[in-house]
Amino acid sequence: MPHMVRKQIYLTRELDQYIHVLAQKQDKPEAEVIRDLLERGIKRQGPMSTGEALLGLATLGEALGMAGPTDLSERHDDYLYDENT
């Protein structure tokens, strides 16, 4: 079994009832039904491009208050290879 991470989410009553009924029909725990539904939904979105992934990381960094240097586009070699930077 893959490593599991615990998440807490809020559902509408309708979604909760839907998941409950599906779990009973499929004779599975509700958590497994939720994981299956999430996996199918994510797979339908299709693969994420490299650009989308990088933009997502940049947006996440900004949201966490982790702004990078303002001169990165001009001094990228310095930041990558200079040990004193």
Stockholm file with secondary structure:
# STOCKHOLM 1.0

chainA/1-85         MPHMVRKQIYLTRELDQYIHVLAQKQDKPEAEVIRDLLERGIKRQGPMSTGEALLGLATLGEALGMAGPTDLSERHDDYLYDENT
#=GR chainA/1-85 SS CCCCCCCCCCCCHHHHHHHHHHHHHHTCCHHHHHHHHHHHHHHHHCCCCHHHHHHHHHHHHHHTTCCCCTTHHHHHHHHHHCTTC
#=GC SS_cons        CCCCCCCCCCCCHHHHHHHHHHHHHHTCCHHHHHHHHHHHHHHHHCCCCHHHHHHHHHHHHHHTTCCCCTTHHHHHHHHHHCTTC
//
